[in-house]
Amino acid sequence: MAQFDRSPFDRATTVAALEKRQYPPLQWWPLRVTNPWHKLGFLLGQVVLVRAFAAVLGLVLPTAALTIVIEAVFLVTIVALARSFRGRDEPVAPPRPWWRLTARPRAGWWLGLLFVLSGVVSLFPRDHVLPWWEVVQAVVSGLFGLALLNCAARLTFGRSYPQA
């Protein structure tokens, strides 16, 4: 362990560094997830389950119908998880406002930009004409990105201008 002098700042720093952060327990109904490791587990589970669902449906559905169904399932599950996750300073019990998808503005800005850029980039393929179901994927990604950017803007500017 590093050597610290005896200043109050260093003593406070060592105590804060040694304390383990405590999270409220996982609540199943309504689902409330506060621990970052639990959030990661839920997101990985969502990806695995949606892919497994896509693999099973891919046996019976054509590509266009499969894309529409999987995009709808992906969007519903990711929004449901985003509304269930809670940040460090966020109350656990009450539901979030309808527009809130992230606990902090920075997460909303980054994720929103990634989803919007993903949607825009996928609209311009290099080697082939874009089928309509890939346009649907790009639009869904872009709309989800815009929802995240809306959340980030409300959280950022709501500090200066409180919203109802």
C-alpha positions as CSV (number, residue, x, y, z in Angstrom):
1,M,0.0,0.0,0.0
2,A,1.3,3.5,-0.8
3,Q,2.6,5.7,2.0
4,F,0.5,8.6,3.0
5,D,1.4,11.6,5.1
6,R,-0.8,12.5,8.1
7,S,-2.9,15.2,6.5
8,P,-6.7,15.0,6.9
9,F,-7.1,14.7,3.2
10,D,-5.0,11.6,2.9
11,R,-6.7,9.9,5.9
12,A,-10.1,10.6,4.3
13,T,-8.9,9.3,1.0
14,T,-7.6,6.0,2.4
15,V,-10.9,5.5,4.3
16,A,-13.0,6.2,1.2
17,A,-10.8,3.9,-0.9
18,L,-11.1,1.0,1.5
19,E,-14.9,1.2,2.0
20,K,-16.9,-1.1,-0.2
21,R,-19.9,0.5,-1.9
22,Q,-23.2,-0.9,-0.7
23,Y,-26.1,-1.3,-3.2
24,P,-29.8,-2.0,-2.4
25,P,-30.7,-5.6,-3.0
26,L,-32.1,-6.6,-6.4
27,Q,-35.9,-6.1,-6.5
28,W,-37.7,-8.5,-8.9
29,W,-41.2,-6.9,-9.0
30,P,-41.1,-4.2,-10.3
31,L,-37.6,-4.9,-11.5
32,R,-35.1,-2.5,-10.0
33,V,-31.4,-3.1,-10.6
34,T,-28.8,-0.9,-8.8
35,N,-25.6,-3.0,-8.7
36,P,-23.4,-2.4,-11.8
37,W,-22.5,-6.1,-12.0
38,H,-26.1,-7.1,-12.0
39,K,-26.8,-4.6,-14.8
40,L,-24.0,-6.1,-16.8
41,G,-25.5,-9.6,-16.2
42,F,-28.9,-8.5,-17.3
43,L,-27.6,-6.9,-20.5
44,L,-25.6,-10.0,-21.4
45,G,-28.6,-12.1,-20.6
46,Q,-30.7,-9.9,-22.9
47,V,-28.3,-10.2,-25.7
48,V,-28.0,-14.0,-25.4
49,L,-31.8,-14.5,-25.1
50,V,-32.6,-12.2,-28.1
51,R,-30.0,-14.0,-30.2
52,A,-31.4,-17.4,-29.2
53,F,-34.9,-16.2,-29.9
54,A,-33.7,-15.0,-33.3
55,A,-32.0,-18.4,-34.1
56,V,-35.2,-20.3,-33.3
57,L,-37.4,-17.9,-35.3
58,G,-34.9,-17.9,-38.1
59,L,-35.9,-21.5,-38.8
60,V,-39.5,-20.6,-39.7
61,L,-39.5,-16.9,-40.7
62,P,-38.1,-15.2,-43.8
63,T,-35.4,-12.6,-43.3
64,A,-37.6,-9.6,-43.5
65,A,-40.1,-10.8,-41.0
66,L,-37.4,-12.0,-38.7
67,T,-35.7,-8.6,-38.7
68,I,-38.9,-6.8,-37.8
69,V,-39.7,-9.2,-35.0
70,I,-36.2,-9.2,-33.6
71,E,-35.9,-5.4,-33.8
72,A,-39.1,-5.0,-31.9
73,V,-38.1,-7.5,-29.2
74,F,-34.7,-5.9,-28.9
75,L,-36.2,-2.4,-28.5
76,V,-38.8,-3.5,-26.0
77,T,-36.3,-5.4,-23.9
78,I,-33.6,-2.7,-23.9
79,V,-36.1,0.0,-23.0
80,A,-37.6,-2.1,-20.2
81,L,-34.1,-2.7,-18.8
82,A,-33.1,0.9,-19.1
83,R,-36.2,1.9,-17.2
84,S,-35.5,-0.7,-14.5
85,F,-31.8,0.2,-13.9
86,R,-31.2,2.8,-11.2
87,G,-28.2,5.1,-10.7
88,R,-26.3,5.7,-7.5
89,D,-28.2,8.8,-6.4
90,E,-31.6,7.7,-7.9
91,P,-34.6,6.6,-5.8
92,V,-35.2,2.9,-6.2
93,A,-39.0,2.6,-5.6
94,P,-40.7,5.2,-7.8
95,P,-40.9,4.7,-11.5
96,R,-38.7,6.9,-13.7
97,P,-40.2,9.8,-15.7
98,W,-41.3,8.5,-19.2
99,W,-38.3,10.2,-20.9
100,R,-35.6,8.9,-18.6
101,L,-33.4,6.1,-19.9
102,T,-30.1,6.8,-18.1
103,A,-29.1,7.8,-14.6
104,R,-26.5,10.3,-15.7
105,P,-26.3,12.7,-18.6
106,R,-22.9,11.6,-19.8
107,A,-24.1,8.0,-20.4
108,G,-27.0,9.3,-22.4
109,W,-24.8,11.5,-24.6
110,W,-22.4,8.7,-25.4
111,L,-24.9,6.0,-25.9
112,G,-27.2,8.3,-27.9
113,L,-24.4,9.3,-30.2
114,L,-23.3,5.7,-30.7
115,F,-26.8,4.5,-31.6
116,V,-27.5,7.5,-33.9
117,L,-24.1,7.1,-35.7
118,S,-24.8,3.3,-36.0
119,G,-28.1,4.1,-37.6
120,V,-26.7,6.7,-40.0
121,V,-23.7,4.6,-41.0
122,S,-25.7,1.5,-41.7
123,L,-27.9,3.5,-44.2
124,F,-24.9,3.9,-46.5
125,P,-23.5,0.5,-47.5
126,R,-20.5,0.3,-49.8
127,D,-21.2,-2.8,-51.8
128,H,-24.9,-3.4,-52.2
129,V,-28.3,-1.9,-52.4
130,L,-29.9,-1.6,-49.0
131,P,-32.9,-3.9,-48.4
132,W,-35.9,-2.3,-46.7
133,W,-35.5,-4.4,-43.5
134,E,-32.0,-3.0,-43.0
135,V,-33.5,0.5,-43.3
136,V,-35.9,-0.5,-40.5
137,Q,-32.9,-1.6,-38.4
138,A,-31.1,1.7,-39.0
139,V,-34.3,3.7,-38.2
140,V,-34.9,1.8,-34.9
141,S,-31.2,2.4,-33.9
142,G,-31.5,6.0,-34.8
143,L,-34.8,6.5,-32.9
144,F,-33.4,4.8,-29.8
145,G,-30.3,7.0,-30.0
146,L,-32.5,10.1,-30.3
147,A,-34.5,9.0,-27.2
148,L,-31.2,8.6,-25.3
149,L,-30.1,12.1,-26.5
150,N,-33.4,13.5,-25.4
151,C,-32.9,12.0,-21.9
152,A,-29.3,13.4,-21.7
153,A,-30.4,16.8,-22.8
154,R,-33.2,16.9,-20.2
155,L,-30.8,15.7,-17.5
156,T,-28.1,18.2,-18.5
157,F,-30.3,21.3,-19.0
158,G,-32.9,20.3,-16.4
159,R,-30.3,21.2,-13.7
160,S,-30.4,24.8,-14.8
161,Y,-34.1,24.9,-15.9
162,P,-36.2,22.5,-13.8
163,Q,-38.7,20.5,-15.7
164,A,-42.1,19.2,-14.7
